[in-house]
Amino acid sequence: MAKFAYRMQSILDIKEKMEGQAKIAYGVANAKLMDEQGKLQQIMIRKAGYESQARNLVNGTIDVPKIKECKRAVDSRKAIDVLKSKQRSQMMNVHVAEKNVEAARLKLNEVMMERKTHERLKEQAFEVFKQEMQYAENKEIDELVSYTYHEGMTETR
C-alpha cells in the first residue's frame, strides 16, 4: 500500500516551530510583567510604610527625639516623594510590559491559526489520498472480478 506524504510537511514543521517560539516569547513577556508588577508592589509597600511611620510620629504624643532620629535616618517627606516618583515610573514599566504581553499573545494566536490551517490542509490532503487509494482498490477489485468472470465464461463454452 502507498504511503501518505504531505507535500507541505516542511511548512507545517516550520509553523510548529514558530508556534513554539511564540509560546516562549509569550512566557518571557508574561514573566517580565509579573516581575514589574512585583517591583511596583514592593515600592507601594515601602511608600505605605514610610507614610504610616510619618503619620505615627506626628499623631498622639509628640516625641521630639524620635522625630529627629527619624529625620536624620531618612527624611520621610523626601523619601515618600522619591517613592512616588519611582511608583509612577514603575507603573509606566508595568504598562509597557502589559503591552508587550498583549503583542506576544496576538502573535501567538496568529501563529497558532496558521499552524491549524496547515494541519487542516494536511487532513484534507490525507482524506483525498484515502479516497484515491479506495478508488484504486475498487478498480483493482473490479478488474480482478471482471477477469475472473470472463475466465469462467470462457471455460464453460
C-alpha positions in Angstrom: 0.0 0.0 0.0 1.2 3.5 -0.8 2.4 5.7 2.0 0.9 9.2 2.6 3.4 12.0 2.1 2.2 15.6 2.7 3.7 17.9 0.1 3.9 20.8 2.5 5.1 19.0 5.6 8.2 21.2 5.8 5.9 24.2 6.0 3.8 22.6 8.7 7.0 21.8 10.7 8.2 25.4 10.4 4.8 26.6 11.6 5.0 24.3 14.6 8.5 25.6 15.4 7.2 29.2 15.1 4.4 28.4 17.4 6.9 27.0 20.0 9.0 30.2 19.7 5.9 32.4 20.1 4.9 30.4 23.2 8.3 31.0 24.6 8.2 34.7 23.8 4.7 34.9 25.4 6.0 33.2 28.6 9.0 35.6 28.7 6.8 38.6 28.3 4.4 37.3 31.0 7.3 36.7 33.4 8.6 40.2 32.7 5.1 41.6 33.5 5.0 39.6 36.8 8.5 40.9 37.7 7.5 44.5 37.0 4.3 44.1 39.0 6.3 42.7 41.9 8.6 45.7 41.8 5.6 48.0 41.8 4.1 46.2 44.8 7.4 46.5 46.7 7.6 50.2 46.1 4.0 50.7 47.1 4.6 48.7 50.4 7.7 50.8 51.2 5.8 54.0 50.5 2.9 53.0 52.7 5.4 52.1 55.4 7.0 55.5 55.3 3.7 57.3 55.2 2.5 55.2 58.2 5.7 55.9 60.1 5.4 59.7 59.4 1.7 59.7 60.5 2.5 57.8 63.6 5.3 60.2 64.6 3.1 63.3 64.4 -0.1 61.7 65.9 -0.7 61.4 69.6 2.1 62.4 71.9 4.9 64.1 70.1 8.2 62.5 70.8 10.7 65.1 69.5 13.8 63.0 69.9 12.2 60.1 67.9 11.1 62.6 65.2 14.7 64.0 64.9 16.1 60.4 64.8 13.7 59.5 62.0 14.5 62.7 60.2 18.2 62.0 60.4 17.8 58.4 59.2 15.6 59.2 56.3 13.9 62.5 55.5 10.4 60.8 55.3 8.9 63.5 53.1 11.7 63.3 50.6 11.7 59.5 50.8 7.9 59.5 50.1 8.3 61.9 47.2 11.1 59.7 45.7 9.0 56.6 46.1 6.0 58.4 44.5 8.3 59.2 41.6 9.6 55.6 41.5 6.0 54.3 41.7 5.0 56.4 38.6 8.0 55.2 36.7 7.3 51.6 37.7 3.6 52.0 36.7 4.8 53.0 33.2 7.1 50.0 33.1 4.2 47.7 34.1 2.1 49.4 31.3 4.8 48.7 28.8 5.1 45.1 30.0 1.4 44.7 29.6 1.5 46.0 26.1 4.4 43.5 25.3 2.3 40.6 26.8 -0.6 41.6 24.6 1.5 41.8 21.5 3.1 38.4 22.3 -0.4 37.0 22.8 -1.7 38.3 19.5 1.4 37.0 17.7 0.9 33.6 19.4 -2.8 33.5 18.3 -1.8 34.4 14.7 0.9 31.7 14.6 -1.5 29.1 16.1 -4.1 29.9 13.5 -1.6 29.5 10.7 -0.5 26.1 12.1 -4.1 24.9 12.5 -4.8 26.0 8.9 -1.9 23.9 7.7 -3.0 21.0 9.8 -6.5 21.2 8.3 -4.9 21.2 4.8 -2.9 18.1 5.7 -6.0 16.4 7.0 -7.8 17.3 3.7 -4.9 16.0 1.7 -5.0 12.8 3.7 -8.7 12.4 3.0 -8.1 12.9 -0.7 -5.3 10.3 -0.5 -7.6 7.8 1.2 -10.3 8.4 -1.4 -7.7 7.8 -4.2 -6.5 4.7 -2.5 -10.1 3.4 -2.1 -10.8 4.2 -5.8 -7.6 2.4 -6.9 -8.5 -0.6 -4.7 -12.1 -0.7 -6.0 -10.8 -0.5 -9.6 -8.4 -3.3 -8.9 -11.1 -5.5 -7.4 -13.4 -4.7 -10.3 -10.6 -5.8 -12.7 -10.0 -8.9 -10.8 -13.7 -9.8 -10.6 -14.1 -9.0 -14.3 -11.1 -11.1 -15.2 -12.4 -14.0 -13.1 -15.8 -13.7 -14.6 -14.5 -13.7 -18.1 -12.2 -16.6 -17.3 -15.2 -18.5 -16.0 -17.2 -17.7 -19.1 -14.5 -18.9 -21.5 -14.2 -22.2 -19.6 -17.9 -23.0 -19.8 -18.1 -22.6 -23.5 
